Structure formats: structure tokens, C-alpha cells
Amino acid sequence: MPEQFLAPRYLSFAGVLDDAARQQLIETASMPFVYPHLASVPDAHLGKGCASGTVLPTERTIIPAAAGVDIDCGMIAVRTLDSAHDLPRNLRALRECSSASITPSARSST
């Protein structure tokens, strides 16, 4: 799914997003220290305090527990043989390929 702004400072990469999670993300994006914008990953969903799957860049602010207490709900880090210089300058195709292979939790529960 192509990314889209769902609010002035909220960029969504989520294919399926329930209303409660969307509202939570919009409210978080409206905080004055969010800069330049908040984003949500393809499988974002309602969380405690902040939606799980929130990418929350801030300006002059540190939020140690922004992701809530339900973090690690299926995330995995994978070491690859690639290094930064092996990657293309534009990562859009890589992101789209990765997103297409991830089943968002909201979609898998329907």
C-alpha cells in the first residue's frame, strides 16, 4: 500500500488500520514536539499510550516509553550480509517489497 498522510503530521504505511489505532496515531502526531511527522508501519495497531508500530521522531524531546508496554509483539531483527553501501540510494522498492511480504496483524485477524 502506498504511504499517505492521514493527518497533517501523520504519514501512514498501514494497509489496514482500525479506528481506535488511527485516532491514537492522529492524537500522538498532534503533539508539538513531533518533528517532522509521525509514521506508522504496515502492521500498526492500538497500543497502550502510543500505537504499536509508531515511528515517532521528535525535536529536542526524548520519550523513553513512547511505544507502550506491548512492544515486541512480533517484531524481529535480522542480520543480513548487506552493508549500507550495498543498498540503493532510493529504498522505496526495498520497502515496498518488504511491506508486501508482511501480513499486517489487523488484516490477519479479519
JORA-V870963 format. One record per residue. N is the residue number from 0. PHI is phi in whole degrees, -180 to 180 (* if undefined). OMEGA is omega in radians with two decimals (none if undefined). Layout:
BEGIN
n;phi;omega
N;PHI;OMEGA
N;PHI;OMEGA
END
This chain:
BEGIN
n;phi;omega
0;*;3.10
1;-69;3.12
2;-68;3.12
3;-153;3.06
4;-80;3.11
5;-99;3.07
6;-158;-3.07
7;-51;-3.14
8;-124;3.11
9;-132;3.13
10;-103;-3.07
11;-103;2.98
12;-108;-3.08
13;-79;3.09
14;-77;3.13
15;-129;-3.09
16;-143;-3.13
17;-73;-3.04
18;-60;-3.11
19;-65;3.11
20;-67;3.12
21;-59;-3.14
22;-64;3.12
23;-62;3.13
24;-68;3.11
25;-64;3.12
26;-64;3.12
27;-64;-3.13
28;-63;-3.11
29;-81;3.13
30;-66;-2.99
31;-64;-3.09
32;-92;3.09
33;-71;-3.10
34;-151;-0.09
35;-81;3.08
36;-161;3.06
37;-87;3.06
38;-134;3.05
39;-125;-3.12
40;-78;-3.07
41;-56;-3.11
42;-108;3.13
43;-60;3.12
44;-156;-3.10
45;-52;3.13
46;-131;3.11
47;-98;-3.11
48;92;-3.13
49;-143;-3.12
50;-61;3.02
51;-68;-3.09
52;93;3.11
53;-90;2.97
54;-104;-2.94
55;-121;3.06
56;-77;-3.12
57;-128;3.08
58;-115;3.10
59;60;-3.12
60;-144;3.04
61;-119;3.13
62;-123;-3.03
63;-63;-3.08
64;-121;-3.08
65;-62;-3.05
66;-78;3.10
67;84;-3.06
68;-89;-3.12
69;-101;3.11
70;-65;-3.12
71;77;3.12
72;-88;3.08
73;109;3.12
74;-79;3.09
75;-148;3.03
76;-103;-3.09
77;-126;3.07
78;-81;3.11
79;-116;3.08
80;-85;-3.12
81;-80;2.98
82;-120;-3.07
83;-56;-3.10
84;-73;3.07
85;-82;-3.06
86;-86;3.08
87;-70;3.12
88;-62;3.12
89;-100;-3.06
90;-94;-3.08
91;-56;-3.11
92;-62;3.11
93;-64;3.12
94;-64;-3.13
95;-64;3.10
96;-65;3.12
97;-64;-3.13
98;-62;-3.12
99;-67;-3.10
100;-94;3.14
101;-103;3.08
102;-87;3.11
103;-61;-3.08
104;-62;3.13
105;-64;-3.14
106;-71;-3.07
107;-73;-3.12
108;-94;-3.12
109;-98;none
END
